[in-house]
Every structure is written in C-alpha cells, then in structure tokens.
Amino acid sequence: MLHKCAALYPDVVKLAQRLTLAAASPDDPSDTTGPPIEGWAYVRDNVISAMGKFVYRLLDLIPNCEEQLDSFLSKLPLTDDTAEMAVVVKVLVDFILSENVKRKQLFAKCVADKQHHANVVSILRSQSEKLIAEAKNSSNSTKATPAPAVSVDRINAALHALSQASGQQL
C-alpha cells in the first residue's frame, strides 16, 4: 500500500498544496462573475479534515509534515460540518494516543504552541460534552443513535495525556 502512495507522491503533494490554499480561504473561491459555490463552508471543512487525515496517515511521505500539521491545527475548529468535526476529533485523539513515536512527537511539538494547545483542549472538551448530552438524550428516546467516531473515554484519555505532557491541569 505504501509503495502505491509513494508512486502517487508528486500528485499528492500538488493536491495537498491546493487543499491548503482552499482551506485558507473562509470565503467562496468562485470569481465574482461566476455563480457562488453552494455549500462552500462544508467543502472547506471537509478539506481541513482531509488535511488532518492526510498528515496522520502519510506522515512518513510528507517532507514538511510539521508545517502541514501546524496548518491543520490553525484552521480548527470546523465551523459548519458537525459530522466532519467528529472525524477531526478522532484524528486529534489518534495523534495524542498514538503508539507511533514520530507521530506523537510531531503532534507534541505542534501543540507546544499555547494557542494550538488551548484550541485542541477546547475542541476535545466540547466534543466530550456533546457526546455525553447525546447519550442522555438517546436514553430518553426510542430511536437508535449511531456510534460516535470516538468514545468519551478515549477523548478523556487524550485530555489526560495532553495534561501530563504539558504539565498543566486541564
């Protein structure tokens, strides 16, 4: 699988550069003479989420992975696509709890930035609270609810790991 990715590397790098540019723009990128792109905010959120997954999964193939991860973290939280935000939370938790030393060190280095650290903590807390509230609501409902992308226990484990790594009480 990795060799297939490596063969696509030049195209993937070009795509990553284009995704980074698209994610940087909070506004609809269509020109003023063309019609607006419907749902641009959702497209942007999906692009940002894809950046996070891309860096997480292909860490060894990205020469500037720290820069890409920093760019991903600086664009969080997502603003419109709540389903995609759940995926982003899973990526953040996976980075924090990763057994891969390189992945864990890279994330720790980027989250050493106080703004990134505070932002990640806020996102994880918010998602944990949301999942707890949804669980309470679903216990009062007869409808089946889908399993979350990441459990409250895993989010709390990630928050604890961040707290230990930073030496701060969260």
Salt bridges, closest charged atoms under 4 A:
ASP60 OD1 - LYS102 NZ 3.18
GLU66 OE1 - LYS109 NZ 3.23
ASP70 OD1 - HIS116 NE2 2.61
GLU84 OE2 - LYS53 NZ 3.55
ASP94 OD2 - LYS90 NZ 2.77
ASP94 OD1 - ARG154 NH2 2.71
GLU134 OE2 - LYS130 NZ 3.91
